[in-house]
């Protein structure tokens, strides 16, 4: 009995080791690596970023985001208009079937307006963010605030 329990534990170890503590699941969707940059002094807004993985055969849509940290959370994207990069609000964002969607600087992001507690936007802190999907429903994630964006580590992790 002990031998089979140890074997089962050994077989499951890679599965549990592969699961990141910063991964959140709702239906066929997995949201990984939610982060925000530390709020600079006098900055009125901040953005939240993450990656949405859809393992299902059906597309989904991110309809909205909400957090007690801000008066408003809006879905935004960056687009080129002529020679200028502009940010604009979008009503929703499609999450492709069997694909992923990255929210990152200069791409899709959740813009937080009307910050209520600036102390929660310091390096090492976390704040809750609720994402509402058309099919998967609501999913609450914990956004890690970081002084330095995790771009190099993030790119390496997803390149493997």
DSSP file (Angstrom, degrees, kcal/mol; ACC not computed):
  #  RESIDUE AA STRUCTURE BP1 BP2  ACC     N-H-->O    O-->H-N    N-H-->O    O-->H-N    TCO  KAPPA ALPHA  PHI   PSI    X-CA   Y-CA   Z-CA
    1    1 A X     >        0   0    0      0, 0.0     4,-2.0     0, 0.0     5,-0.2   0.000 360.0 360.0 360.0 -46.0    0.0    0.0    0.0
    2    2 A X  H  >  +     0   0    0      1,-0.2     4,-2.4     2,-0.2     5,-0.2   0.890 360.0  53.8 -63.9 -39.1    2.8    2.4    0.9
    3    3 A X  H  > S+     0   0    0      1,-0.2     4,-2.2     2,-0.2    -1,-0.2   0.915 109.6  46.3 -63.2 -43.7    4.7    1.5   -2.2
    4    4 A X  H  > S+     0   0    0      2,-0.2     4,-2.5     1,-0.2    -1,-0.2   0.854 111.5  52.5 -69.0 -33.4    1.6    2.3   -4.5
    5    5 A X  H  X S+     0   0    0     -4,-2.0     4,-2.5     2,-0.2    -2,-0.2   0.902 110.5  47.6 -66.3 -40.7    1.0    5.6   -2.6
    6    6 A X  H  X S+     0   0    0     -4,-2.4     4,-2.5     2,-0.2    -2,-0.2   0.893 111.9  50.2 -66.0 -39.5    4.6    6.6   -3.2
    7    7 A X  H  X S+     0   0    0     -4,-2.2     4,-2.3     2,-0.2    -2,-0.2   0.926 111.2  48.4 -64.1 -44.7    4.4    5.6   -6.9
    8    8 A X  H  X S+     0   0    0     -4,-2.5     4,-2.2     1,-0.2    -2,-0.2   0.923 112.1  49.4 -60.8 -44.6    1.2    7.7   -7.3
    9    9 A X  H  X S+     0   0    0     -4,-2.5     4,-1.5     1,-0.2    -2,-0.2   0.899 110.7  50.4 -61.5 -41.0    2.8   10.6   -5.5
   10   10 A X  H  X S+     0   0    0     -4,-2.5     4,-0.6     1,-0.2    -1,-0.2   0.873 111.6  48.0 -65.3 -37.4    5.9   10.3   -7.8
   11   11 A X  H  < S+     0   0    0     -4,-2.3     4,-0.4     1,-0.2     3,-0.3   0.856 114.9  44.7 -71.7 -34.5    3.7   10.2  -10.9
   12   12 A X  H  X S+     0   0    0     -4,-2.2     4,-2.2    -5,-0.2     3,-0.3   0.677  91.6  84.5 -83.3 -17.7    1.6   13.2   -9.8
   13   13 A X  H  X S+     0   0    0     -4,-1.5     4,-2.8     1,-0.2     5,-0.2   0.900  89.1  49.6 -54.8 -47.0    4.6   15.4   -8.7
   14   14 A X  H  X S+     0   0    0     -4,-0.6     4,-2.0    -3,-0.3    -1,-0.2   0.880 109.8  52.8 -62.1 -34.5    5.3   16.7  -12.3
   15   15 A X  H  > S+     0   0    0     -4,-0.4     4,-1.0    -3,-0.3    -2,-0.2   0.941 114.8  40.1 -63.7 -47.3    1.6   17.7  -12.7
   16   16 A X  H  < S+     0   0    0     -4,-2.2    -2,-0.2     1,-0.2    -1,-0.2   0.843 114.4  53.4 -72.3 -32.7    1.6   19.6   -9.4
   17   17 A X  H  < S+     0   0    0     -4,-2.8    -1,-0.2    -5,-0.3    -2,-0.2   0.845 105.7  54.4 -68.8 -33.1    5.0   21.1  -10.1
   18   18 A X  H  < S+     0   0    0     -4,-2.0     2,-0.5    -5,-0.2    -1,-0.2   0.779  87.4  92.6 -73.3 -25.5    3.9   22.4  -13.5
   19   19 A X  S  < S-     0   0    0     -4,-1.0     2,-0.3    -5,-0.1    -4,-0.0  -0.577  75.4-140.2 -72.8 121.9    1.0   24.2  -12.0
   20   20 A X    >   -     0   0    0     -2,-0.5     3,-1.7     1,-0.1    -2,-0.1  -0.606  11.9-131.0 -83.0 140.6    2.1   27.8  -11.3
   21   21 A X  T 3  S+     0   0    0      1,-0.3    -1,-0.1    -2,-0.3    -2,-0.0   0.682 109.6  59.2 -63.1 -16.0    0.8   29.4   -8.1
   22   22 A X  T 3  S+     0   0    0    119,-0.1    11,-0.8     2,-0.0    12,-0.6   0.049  83.9 104.6-101.9  24.6   -0.1   32.3  -10.4
   23   23 A X  E <   -A   32   0A   0     -3,-1.7     2,-0.4     9,-0.2     9,-0.2  -0.880  48.1-171.0-107.2 139.7   -2.5   30.3  -12.6
   24   24 A X  E     -A   31   0A   0      7,-2.6     7,-3.6    -2,-0.4     2,-0.4  -0.993   7.4-153.4-133.1 136.2   -6.3   30.6  -12.3
   25   25 A X  E     +A   30   0A   0     -2,-0.4     2,-0.3     5,-0.2     5,-0.2  -0.907  20.7 166.0-120.9 138.5   -8.8   28.3  -14.0
   26   26 A X  E >   -A   29   0A   0      3,-2.4     3,-2.4    -2,-0.4     2,-0.1  -0.901  69.7 -50.3-144.1 114.9  -12.4   28.8  -15.1
   27   27 A X  T 3  S-     0   0    0     -2,-0.3    -1,-0.1     1,-0.3   109,-0.0  -0.379 124.0 -16.5  58.3-128.0  -13.9   26.3  -17.5
   28   28 A X  T 3  S+     0   0    0     -2,-0.1    27,-2.7    -3,-0.1    28,-0.4   0.405 119.9  97.5 -86.4   1.7  -11.5   25.8  -20.4
   29   29 A X  E <   -AB  26  54A   0     -3,-2.4    -3,-2.4    25,-0.2     2,-0.4  -0.739  49.9-171.5 -99.8 140.8   -9.7   29.0  -19.6
   30   30 A X  E     -AB  25  53A   0     23,-2.5    23,-3.2    -2,-0.4     2,-0.6  -0.995   7.8-160.0-126.2 122.5   -6.5   29.3  -17.6
   31   31 A X  E     -AB  24  52A   0     -7,-3.6    -7,-2.6    -2,-0.4     2,-0.3  -0.913  18.9-175.5-104.3 123.8   -5.3   32.8  -16.7
   32   32 A X  E     +AB  23  51A   0     19,-2.8    19,-2.2    -2,-0.6    -9,-0.2  -0.854  48.1   9.3-122.8 155.8   -1.6   32.9  -15.9
   33   33 A X  E     -     0   0A   0    -11,-0.8     2,-0.3    -2,-0.3    -1,-0.2   0.827  64.2-170.2  54.9  46.7    1.0   35.5  -14.6
   34   34 A X  E     +     0   0A   0    -12,-0.6   110,-2.0   108,-0.2     2,-0.3  -0.524  21.4 155.6 -68.0 129.0   -1.3   38.4  -13.6
   35   35 A X  E     -cB 144  49A   0     14,-2.4    14,-2.9    -2,-0.3     2,-0.3  -0.975  29.0-164.9-150.5 161.5    0.9   41.4  -12.8
   36   36 A X  E     -cB 145  48A   0    108,-2.2   110,-2.8    -2,-0.3     2,-0.2  -0.981  30.1-110.5-144.2 150.5    1.0   45.2  -12.7
   37   37 A X  E     -c  146   0A   0     10,-0.6   110,-0.2    -2,-0.3    10,-0.1  -0.572  46.2 -90.0 -82.7 148.2    3.8   47.6  -12.5
   38   38 A X        -     0   0    0    108,-2.3     2,-0.5    -2,-0.2    84,-0.2  -0.281  50.3-106.3 -53.8 136.8    4.4   49.5   -9.3
   39   39 A X        -     0   0    0     82,-2.4    -1,-0.1    79,-0.2     3,-0.1  -0.556  32.5-135.1 -73.3 118.2    2.5   52.8   -9.4
   40   40 A X    >   -     0   0    0     -2,-0.5     3,-1.9     1,-0.1    -1,-0.1  -0.356  37.9 -82.9 -67.6 153.5    4.8   55.7  -10.0
   41   41 A X  T 3  S+     0   0    0      1,-0.3    -1,-0.1     3,-0.0     3,-0.1  -0.296 114.7   9.3 -56.4 140.0    4.3   58.9   -7.9
   42   42 A X  T 3  S+     0   0    0      1,-0.2     2,-0.4    -3,-0.1    -1,-0.3   0.436  88.9 140.3  68.8   2.1    1.5   61.1   -9.3
   43   43 A X    <   -     0   0    0     -3,-1.9    -1,-0.2     1,-0.1    -4,-0.0  -0.640  39.4-159.9 -75.2 127.0    0.4   58.5  -11.9
   44   44 A X        +     0   0    0     -2,-0.4    71,-0.7    -3,-0.1    70,-0.6   0.704  69.2  29.7 -81.6 -18.9   -3.4   58.6  -12.1
   45   45 A X  E     - D   0 113A   0     68,-0.1     2,-0.3    69,-0.1    68,-0.2  -0.888  58.1-168.5-136.9 164.7   -3.8   55.2  -13.6
   46   46 A X  E     - D   0 112A   0     66,-1.3    66,-3.3    -2,-0.3     2,-0.3  -0.968  17.0-133.1-147.9 158.9   -2.1   51.8  -13.8
   47   47 A X  E     - D   0 111A   0     -2,-0.3   -10,-0.6    64,-0.2     2,-0.4  -0.840   6.8-144.4-117.0 154.0   -2.6   48.7  -16.0
   48   48 A X  E     -BD  36 110A   0     62,-2.3    62,-2.2    -2,-0.3     2,-0.3  -0.917  17.8-167.9-115.7 145.3   -2.9   45.0  -15.3
   49   49 A X  E     +B   35   0A   0    -14,-2.9   -14,-2.4    -2,-0.4     2,-0.3  -0.900  17.1 141.5-132.7 156.9   -1.5   42.3  -17.5
   50   50 A X  E     - E   0 103A   0     53,-1.0    53,-3.3    -2,-0.3     2,-0.4  -0.956  42.1-105.8-175.0 176.2   -1.9   38.5  -17.8
   51   51 A X  E     -BE  32 102A   0    -19,-2.2   -19,-2.8    -2,-0.3     2,-0.6  -0.990  21.9-153.5-123.1 133.2   -2.1   35.6  -20.4
   52   52 A X  E     -BE  31 101A   0     49,-3.0    49,-2.5    -2,-0.4     2,-0.5  -0.935   9.5-166.1-107.0 121.6   -5.4   33.8  -21.1
   53   53 A X  E     -BE  30 100A   0    -23,-3.2   -23,-2.5    -2,-0.6     2,-0.6  -0.924   3.9-160.2-106.5 128.2   -5.0   30.2  -22.4
   54   54 A X  E     +BE  29  99A   0     45,-3.5    45,-0.5    -2,-0.5   -25,-0.2  -0.928  14.4 175.1-110.9 110.1   -8.1   28.5  -23.9
   55   55 A X        +     0   0    0    -27,-2.7   -26,-0.1    -2,-0.6    -1,-0.1   0.530  54.1  94.1 -88.2  -7.1   -7.7   24.7  -24.0
   56   56 A X  S    S-     0   0    0    -28,-0.4    42,-2.0     2,-0.2    43,-0.2  -0.313  80.7-123.6 -86.8 168.7  -11.3   24.3  -25.3
   57   57 A X  S    S+     0   0    0     40,-0.2     2,-0.4    41,-0.1    40,-0.2   0.429  92.1  75.7 -86.6  -1.6  -12.6   23.9  -28.8
   58   58 A X  S    S-     0   0    0     38,-0.1    -2,-0.2     1,-0.0    40,-0.2  -0.934  80.9-125.6-115.8 132.6  -14.9   26.8  -28.4
   59   59 A X        -     0   0    0     -2,-0.4     2,-0.3    38,-0.1    37,-0.2  -0.292  27.1-165.3 -67.0 161.5  -13.8   30.5  -28.4
   60   60 A X  E     -F   95   0A   0     35,-2.3    35,-3.3    75,-0.1     2,-0.4  -0.803  10.2-131.7-135.3 177.2  -14.7   32.7  -25.4
   61   61 A X  E     -F   94   0A   0     -2,-0.3    73,-2.6    33,-0.3     2,-0.7  -1.000  10.5-134.6-137.6 135.9  -14.8   36.5  -24.8
   62   62 A X  E     +FG  93 133A   0     31,-3.0    31,-2.0    -2,-0.4    71,-0.2  -0.826  28.5 178.3 -83.9 116.4  -13.5   38.6  -22.0
   63   63 A X  E     -     0   0A   0     69,-3.0     2,-0.3    -2,-0.7    70,-0.2   0.817  53.0 -22.5 -92.3 -35.3  -16.4   40.9  -21.3
   64   64 A X  E     - G   0 132A   0     68,-1.4    68,-2.7    10,-0.1     2,-0.3  -0.984  47.1-138.3-166.4 170.3  -15.2   43.0  -18.4
   65   65 A X  E     - G   0 131A   0      8,-0.5     8,-0.4    -2,-0.3     2,-0.3  -0.968  17.9-176.5-138.4 153.8  -12.8   43.4  -15.4
   66   66 A X  E     + G   0 130A   0     64,-1.8    64,-3.4    -2,-0.3     2,-0.3  -0.993   5.4 174.2-152.2 145.7  -13.4   44.8  -12.0
   67   67 A X    >   -     0   0    0      3,-0.3     3,-1.1    -2,-0.3    62,-0.1  -0.985  35.8-134.3-150.8 143.4  -11.4   45.4   -8.8
   68   68 A X  T 3  S+     0   0    0     -2,-0.3    61,-0.1     1,-0.2    48,-0.1   0.628 102.0  73.9 -69.9 -10.5  -12.1   47.1   -5.5
   69   69 A X  T 3  S+     0   0    0     59,-0.4    47,-3.5    47,-0.1    48,-0.8   0.754 101.7  35.3 -72.3 -25.4   -8.8   48.9   -6.0
   70   70 A X  E <  S-H  115   0A   0     -3,-1.1    -3,-0.3    45,-0.3    45,-0.2  -0.912  71.3-129.2-133.5 155.1  -10.2   51.3   -8.6
   71   71 A X  E    S+     0   0A   0     43,-1.5     2,-0.3    42,-0.9    43,-0.2   0.872  98.9  17.0 -65.9 -36.3  -13.4   53.1   -9.4
   72   72 A X  E     -H  113   0A   0     41,-2.2    41,-2.9    -6,-0.1     2,-0.4  -0.997  58.2-165.0-141.2 141.1  -13.3   51.7  -13.0
   73   73 A X  E     -H  112   0A   0     -8,-0.4    -8,-0.5    -2,-0.3     2,-0.4  -0.992  20.9-174.5-124.2 122.2  -11.5   48.9  -14.8
   74   74 A X  E     -H  111   0A   0     37,-2.7    37,-2.9    -2,-0.4     2,-0.5  -0.899  27.0-123.3-120.5 145.3  -11.6   49.1  -18.6
   75   75 A X  E     +H  110   0A   0     15,-0.4    15,-2.7    -2,-0.4     2,-0.3  -0.751  42.0 177.5 -82.4 128.3  -10.4   46.7  -21.3
   76   76 A X  E     -HI 109  89A   0     33,-2.9    33,-2.0    -2,-0.5     2,-0.3  -0.879  17.8-167.5-130.5 160.8   -8.0   48.6  -23.6
   77   77 A X  E     - I   0  88A   0     11,-2.2    11,-2.7    -2,-0.3     2,-0.4  -0.965  21.8-125.0-139.9 158.7   -5.8   48.0  -26.6
   78   78 A X  E     + I   0  87A   0     -2,-0.3     2,-0.3     9,-0.2     9,-0.2  -0.898  32.8 178.3-101.8 135.3   -3.0   49.9  -28.4
   79   79 A X  E     - I   0  86A   0      7,-3.0     7,-3.2    -2,-0.4     2,-0.5  -0.980  30.3-117.8-136.0 149.0   -3.4   50.6  -32.1
   80   80 A X  E     - I   0  85A   0     -2,-0.3     2,-0.5     5,-0.2     5,-0.2  -0.754  26.6-177.4 -84.5 127.2   -1.4   52.4  -34.7
   81   81 A X  E >   - I   0  84A   0      3,-3.4     3,-1.8    -2,-0.5     2,-0.5  -0.903  67.2 -52.0-124.7 101.3   -3.2   55.4  -36.2
   82   82 A X  T 3  S-     0   0    0     -2,-0.5    -2,-0.0     1,-0.3     0, 0.0  -0.598 122.3 -21.6  68.1-122.7   -1.0   56.8  -38.9
   83   83 A X  T 3  S+     0   0    0     -2,-0.5     2,-0.4    -3,-0.1    -1,-0.3   0.347 123.0  90.3 -97.4   4.6    2.4   57.3  -37.2
   84   84 A X  E <   -I   81   0A   0     -3,-1.8    -3,-3.4     2,-0.0     2,-0.6  -0.840  67.1-141.3-109.8 139.0    1.0   57.4  -33.7
   85   85 A X  E     -I   80   0A   0     -2,-0.4     2,-0.3    -5,-0.2    -5,-0.2  -0.859  31.6-174.8 -91.1 123.4    0.4   54.6  -31.2
   86   86 A X  E     -I   79   0A   0     -7,-3.2    -7,-3.0    -2,-0.6     2,-0.4  -0.900  21.5-135.9-123.2 151.0   -2.9   55.2  -29.4
   87   87 A X  E     +I   78   0A   0     -2,-0.3     2,-0.3    -9,-0.2    -9,-0.2  -0.862  28.3 175.9-102.2 137.6   -4.7   53.5  -26.6
   88   88 A X  E     -I   77   0A   0    -11,-2.7   -11,-2.2    -2,-0.4     2,-0.2  -0.998  31.0-112.3-143.5 148.7   -8.4   52.9  -26.9
   89   89 A X  E     -I   76   0A   0     -2,-0.3     2,-0.3   -13,-0.2   -13,-0.3  -0.506  29.8-160.5 -74.8 144.6  -11.1   51.2  -24.8
   90   90 A X        -     0   0    0    -15,-2.7   -15,-0.4    -2,-0.2     3,-0.1  -0.949  20.7-134.8-124.5 148.4  -12.7   48.0  -26.3
   91   91 A X  S    S-     0   0    0     -2,-0.3     2,-0.3     1,-0.2    -1,-0.1   0.817  82.6 -18.1 -72.9 -29.6  -16.0   46.5  -25.3
   92   92 A X        -     0   0    0    -17,-0.0     2,-0.4   -28,-0.0   -29,-0.2  -0.966  60.0-127.9-164.8 169.4  -14.7   42.9  -25.2
   93   93 A X  E     -F   62   0A   0    -31,-2.0   -31,-3.0    -2,-0.3     2,-0.2  -0.994  22.6-126.6-134.9 128.7  -11.8   40.8  -26.3
   94   94 A X  E     -F   61   0A   0     -2,-0.4     2,-0.6   -33,-0.2   -33,-0.3  -0.511  13.5-156.6 -74.4 136.7  -12.0   37.5  -28.2
   95   95 A X  E     -F   60   0A   0    -35,-3.3   -35,-2.3    -2,-0.2     3,-0.1  -0.958  24.1-131.4-111.9 110.6  -10.2   34.5  -26.7
   96   96 A X    >   -     0   0    0     -2,-0.6     3,-1.3   -37,-0.2   -42,-0.2  -0.244  22.1-102.0 -67.4 149.1   -9.5   32.0  -29.5
   97   97 A X  T 3  S+     0   0    0      1,-0.3   -40,-0.2   -40,-0.2   -38,-0.1  -0.415 106.1   4.7 -63.3 142.0  -10.3   28.3  -29.2
   98   98 A X  T 3  S+     0   0    0    -42,-2.0    -1,-0.3   -40,-0.2     2,-0.2   0.829 122.7  89.8  50.6  35.9   -7.2   26.2  -28.6
   99   99 A X  E <   -E   54   0A   0     -3,-1.3   -45,-3.5   -45,-0.5     2,-0.3  -0.733  68.3-118.2-142.7-170.2   -5.2   29.4  -28.4
  100  100 A X  E     -E   53   0A   0    -47,-0.2     2,-0.4    -2,-0.2   -47,-0.2  -0.964   7.0-153.0-140.0 158.8   -4.0   32.2  -26.1
  101  101 A X  E     -E   52   0A   0    -49,-2.5   -49,-3.0    -2,-0.3     2,-0.5  -0.996  15.0-149.9-133.1 125.1   -4.4   35.9  -25.7
  102  102 A X  E     -E   51   0A   0     -2,-0.4     2,-0.6   -51,-0.2     6,-0.6  -0.853   5.5-160.5-104.6 126.7   -1.7   38.0  -24.1
  103  103 A X  E     +Ej  50 108A   0    -53,-3.3   -53,-1.0    -2,-0.5     2,-0.3  -0.927  38.9 140.8 -98.7 116.8   -2.4   41.2  -22.2
  104  104 A X    >   -     0   0    0      4,-1.4     3,-1.7    -2,-0.6   -56,-0.1  -0.937  58.2 -63.1-151.7 165.2    0.9   43.1  -22.1
  105  105 A X  T 3  S+     0   0    0     -2,-0.3     3,-0.1     1,-0.3     4,-0.0  -0.310 123.6  16.7 -55.1 139.7    2.4   46.6  -22.3
  106  106 A X  T 3  S+     0   0    0      1,-0.3    -1,-0.3   -29,-0.0     2,-0.2   0.703 126.4  62.2  65.8  23.3    1.6   48.1  -25.8
  107  107 A X  S <  S-     0   0    0     -3,-1.7    -1,-0.3     1,-0.2    -4,-0.1  -0.589 107.4 -27.2-143.8-154.5   -1.0   45.5  -26.4
  108  108 A X  B    S+j  103   0A   0     -6,-0.6    -4,-1.4    -2,-0.2     2,-0.3  -0.405  71.8 156.5 -62.4 147.4   -4.3   44.6  -24.7
  109  109 A X  E     - H   0  76A   0    -33,-2.0   -33,-2.9    -6,-0.2     2,-0.7  -0.971  46.4-108.8-162.7 164.8   -4.4   45.5  -21.0
  110  110 A X  E     -DH  48  75A   0    -62,-2.2   -62,-2.3    -2,-0.3     2,-0.5  -0.924  33.6-151.3-102.7 115.6   -6.8   46.3  -18.2
  111  111 A X  E     -DH  47  74A   0    -37,-2.9   -37,-2.7    -2,-0.7     2,-0.6  -0.763   3.8-152.2 -90.7 126.2   -6.6   50.0  -17.4
  112  112 A X  E     -DH  46  73A   0    -66,-3.3   -66,-1.3    -2,-0.5     2,-0.3  -0.883  16.0-173.5-102.3 119.6   -7.5   50.8  -13.8
  113  113 A X  E     +DH  45  72A   0    -41,-2.9   -41,-2.2    -2,-0.6   -42,-0.9  -0.871  59.6  25.4-115.7 144.7   -8.9   54.4  -13.3
  114  114 A X  E    S-     0   0A   0    -70,-0.6   -43,-1.5    -2,-0.3    -1,-0.2   0.979  79.2-147.0  70.5  57.5   -9.6   56.2  -10.1
  115  115 A X  E     - H   0  70A   0    -71,-0.7   -45,-0.3    -3,-0.2     3,-0.2  -0.359  15.6-170.8 -61.2 128.5   -7.2   54.3   -7.8
  116  116 A X  S    S+     0   0    0    -47,-3.5     2,-0.4     1,-0.2   -46,-0.1   0.789  75.4  27.1 -92.6 -32.6   -8.7   54.1   -4.3
  117  117 A X    >   -     0   0    0    -48,-0.8     3,-1.5     1,-0.1    -1,-0.2  -0.801  58.4-178.3-138.1  93.1   -5.7   52.7   -2.3
  118  118 A X  G >  S+     0   0    0     -2,-0.4     3,-1.7     1,-0.3   -79,-0.2   0.737  78.5  72.2 -63.8 -23.5   -2.3   53.6   -3.8
  119  119 A X  G >  S+     0   0    0      1,-0.3     3,-0.7     2,-0.1    -1,-0.3   0.768  89.4  60.8 -66.0 -23.7   -0.5   51.7   -1.0
  120  120 A X  G <  S+     0   0    0     -3,-1.5    -1,-0.3     1,-0.2    -2,-0.2   0.534  93.0  67.7 -79.3  -5.1   -1.6   48.4   -2.7
  121  121 A X  G <  S+     0   0    0     -3,-1.7   -82,-2.4    -4,-0.2     2,-0.3  -0.104  76.3 113.5-106.4  35.3    0.3   49.3   -5.8
  122  122 A X  S X  S-     0   0    0     -3,-0.7     3,-2.3   -84,-0.2    23,-0.2  -0.765  82.3 -78.4-102.9 152.1    3.8   49.0   -4.2
  123  123 A X  T 3  S+     0   0    0     -2,-0.3    23,-0.2     1,-0.3    -1,-0.1  -0.181 118.0  20.0 -48.9 129.9    6.3   46.4   -5.2
  124  124 A X  T 3  S+     0   0    0     21,-2.6    -1,-0.3     1,-0.3    22,-0.1   0.264  98.7 114.8  92.6 -11.3    5.5   43.0   -3.6
  125  125 A X    <   -     0   0    0     -3,-2.3    20,-3.0    20,-0.1    -1,-0.3  -0.353  49.3-151.3 -85.0 170.2    1.8   43.8   -3.0
  126  126 A X  E     - K   0 144A   0     18,-0.2     2,-0.3    -3,-0.1    18,-0.2  -0.969   9.3-171.7-137.7 154.5   -1.2   42.0   -4.6
  127  127 A X  E     - K   0 143A   0     16,-1.6    16,-3.2    -2,-0.3     2,-0.2  -0.991  28.4-106.9-144.1 151.6   -4.7   43.1   -5.4
  128  128 A X  E     - K   0 142A   0     -2,-0.3   -59,-0.4    14,-0.2     2,-0.4  -0.513  29.1-174.9 -80.1 145.4   -7.8   41.1   -6.6
  129  129 A X  E     - K   0 141A   0     12,-2.4    12,-2.9    -2,-0.2     2,-0.6  -0.979  12.1-151.6-138.3 123.9   -9.1   41.5  -10.2
  130  130 A X  E     -GK  66 140A   0    -64,-3.4   -64,-1.8    -2,-0.4     2,-0.4  -0.870   9.3-162.6-100.2 122.5  -12.3   39.8  -11.3
  131  131 A X  E     -GK  65 139A   0      8,-3.1     8,-2.4    -2,-0.6     2,-0.6  -0.877   4.9-153.4-102.9 133.4  -12.4   38.9  -15.0
  132  132 A X  E     -GK  64 138A   0    -68,-2.7   -69,-3.0    -2,-0.4   -68,-1.4  -0.939  11.8-169.2-113.5 120.7  -15.8   38.1  -16.5
  133  133 A X  E  >  -GK  62 137A   0      4,-2.6     4,-0.8    -2,-0.6   -71,-0.2  -0.773  28.6-125.8-107.3 151.3  -16.0   35.8  -19.5
  134  134 A X  T  4 S+     0   0    0    -73,-2.6    -1,-0.1    -2,-0.3   -72,-0.1   0.911 106.5  11.7 -60.4 -45.7  -19.0   35.2  -21.8
  135  135 A X  T  4 S+     0   0    0    -74,-0.2    -1,-0.1     2,-0.1   -75,-0.1   0.827 129.3  49.2-103.2 -42.0  -18.8   31.4  -21.4
  136  136 A X  T  4 S-     0   0    0      1,-0.2    -2,-0.1   -75,-0.2     2,-0.1   0.631  94.3-149.9 -78.6 -13.2  -16.4   30.7  -18.5
  137  137 A X  E  <  - K   0 133A   0     -4,-0.8    -4,-2.6  -111,-0.1     2,-0.3  -0.451  45.8  -8.2  81.6-153.3  -18.1   33.2  -16.2
  138  138 A X  E     - K   0 132A   0     -6,-0.2     2,-0.4    -2,-0.1    -6,-0.2  -0.589  56.5-178.3 -87.6 142.7  -16.3   35.1  -13.4
  139  139 A X  E     - K   0 131A   0     -8,-2.4    -8,-3.1    -2,-0.3     2,-0.5  -0.965  13.7-151.7-141.2 121.5  -12.7   34.4  -12.4
  140  140 A X  E     - K   0 130A   0     -2,-0.4     2,-0.3   -10,-0.2   -10,-0.2  -0.825  18.7-178.9 -95.9 129.4  -10.9   36.2   -9.6
  141  141 A X  E     - K   0 129A   0    -12,-2.9   -12,-2.4    -2,-0.5     2,-0.6  -0.850  27.4-124.5-120.2 158.3   -7.1   36.5   -9.9
  142  142 A X  E     - K   0 128A   0     -2,-0.3     2,-0.5   -14,-0.2   -14,-0.2  -0.930  24.7-146.8-104.0 119.1   -4.5   38.0   -7.6
  143  143 A X  E     - K   0 127A   0    -16,-3.2   -16,-1.6    -2,-0.6     2,-0.5  -0.751   8.4-142.3 -89.7 124.6   -2.4   40.6   -9.5
  144  144 A X  E     -cK  35 126A   0   -110,-2.0  -108,-2.2    -2,-0.5     2,-0.5  -0.754  11.1-140.3 -88.5 127.2    1.2   40.8   -8.3
  145  145 A X  E     -c   36   0A   0    -20,-3.0   -21,-2.6    -2,-0.5     2,-0.4  -0.754  24.8-175.3 -89.5 130.6    2.7   44.3   -8.2
  146  146 A X  E     -c   37   0A   0   -110,-2.8  -108,-2.3    -2,-0.5   -23,-0.1  -0.976  31.9-147.3-132.3 140.0    6.3   44.5   -9.4
  147  147 A X  S    S+     0   0    0     -2,-0.4     2,-0.5  -110,-0.2    -1,-0.1   0.898  95.7  40.2 -67.8 -41.1    8.8   47.3   -9.6
  148  148 A X  S    S-     0   0    0   -111,-0.1    -1,-0.2     2,-0.0     0, 0.0  -0.937  97.0-112.3-112.5 128.5   10.4   45.8  -12.8
  149  149 A X        -     0   0    0     -2,-0.5     3,-0.4     1,-0.1     2,-0.2  -0.301  20.6-132.5 -58.3 140.4    8.2   44.3  -15.5
  150  150 A X     >  +     0   0    0      1,-0.2     4,-2.8     2,-0.1     5,-0.2   0.003  64.5 127.9 -84.4  31.7    8.6   40.5  -15.8
  151  151 A X  H  >  +     0   0    0      1,-0.2     4,-2.8     2,-0.2     5,-0.2   0.890  69.7  46.1 -60.2 -45.9    9.0   40.6  -19.6
  152  152 A X  H  > S+     0   0    0     -3,-0.4     4,-2.0     2,-0.2    -1,-0.2   0.938 117.5  43.1 -65.2 -45.8   12.2   38.6  -19.9
  153  153 A X  H  > S+     0   0    0      2,-0.2     4,-2.2     1,-0.2    -1,-0.2   0.900 115.3  50.6 -65.3 -40.1   11.2   35.9  -17.5
  154  154 A X  H  X S+     0   0    0     -4,-2.8     4,-2.0     2,-0.2    -2,-0.2   0.922 110.1  48.7 -64.0 -45.9    7.7   35.8  -19.1
  155  155 A X  H  X S+     0   0    0     -4,-2.8     4,-1.0    -5,-0.2    -1,-0.2   0.894 112.4  49.0 -63.6 -40.1    9.1   35.5  -22.6
  156  156 A X  H  X S+     0   0    0     -4,-2.0     4,-0.7    -5,-0.2     3,-0.4   0.908 109.4  52.1 -65.7 -42.0   11.4   32.7  -21.6
  157  157 A X  H >< S+     0   0    0     -4,-2.2     3,-0.6     1,-0.2    -2,-0.2   0.905 114.2  41.6 -61.7 -43.3    8.7   30.7  -19.8
  158  158 A X  H 3< S+     0   0    0     -4,-2.0    -1,-0.2     1,-0.2    -2,-0.2   0.573 104.4  66.0 -86.0  -8.3    6.3   30.8  -22.8
  159  159 A X  H 3<        0   0    0     -4,-1.0    -1,-0.2    -3,-0.4    -2,-0.2   0.654 360.0 360.0 -82.8 -15.3    9.0   30.1  -25.4
  160  160 A X    <<        0   0    0     -4,-0.7    -1,-0.2    -3,-0.6    -2,-0.1   0.473 360.0 360.0 -77.3 360.0    9.6   26.6  -23.9
